[in-house]
Amino acid sequence: MRAPSTGHYEWRAQPSYGPRTPTRAPVRVWVSDDTAMAAGCDCGMMHGSKAQAADCMTMPAKGRSASQG
């Protein structure tokens, strides 16, 4: 028997196509905790150390430039 998966519900916006289309209500979707968020990331920093990988996924602080070099 398969164990129940862990996860959570999220509200996600639906796209509205066209300039005069009314906005659509958000939908509630189940997001499994099993899937990795950065599984599809193929940047060079993700292949380095764990500290570099963590820096790759964080937003820069205000006032600092995004590029380091």
Protein Blocks (a to p, Z undefined) as FASTA:
>chain_A
ZZdddddddddddddedjkbccdddddddddfkbcfklmpccfklmmcfklmmmmmpccd
ehiafbfZZ
